[in-house]
Amino acid sequence: MTIIIGVDPGSRITGYGIISHEQKKFGYLDSGCIRTNVSDFPHRLRKIYSDMMKIINDFKPDCFVIEKVFMAKNANSAIKLGQAQGVAILAAINHGLPIFEYATKQVKQIVVGIGSAEKNHVQNMVRILLRLKKNPSTDAADALAIAITHCHIRRIHK
């Protein structure tokens, strides 16, 4: 059994999702959001890093999967997103985890079947695939979808 942590980075809300995968079966372990409710940007980064370290310590995943940073309309937002992604990756590196990155469009294509799928479609498919009783939050659903994508791609390349 492999334990995968998926991360949807954000400077204000970073979604995470932890699943297990064995052969063709997924298991839901946990998901949620790291909320950085401070205005000082360096302290937001510290919160993302420290919470990610704790989550990794608690669940001891075998790999770390994160959404690739894309160039948003606002360059400043893209830089902040990249910094949030960087501190999350640093937490994984400090635990010796292999790091994998996937583009948003690729995740949506694999999980929903349409690369331009809406957030609610991702939430619904994640709920169905992981047999959850209700939809996770959008950020947690994106993180779980990233983890599911990794399982699918890894299976293709084996």
Salt bridges, closest charged atoms under 4 A:
ASP40 OD2 - HIS43 ND1 2.02
ASP51 OD2 - LYS47 NZ 2.80
ASP58 OD2 - LYS54 NZ 2.85
ASP142 OD2 - LYS119 NZ 2.42
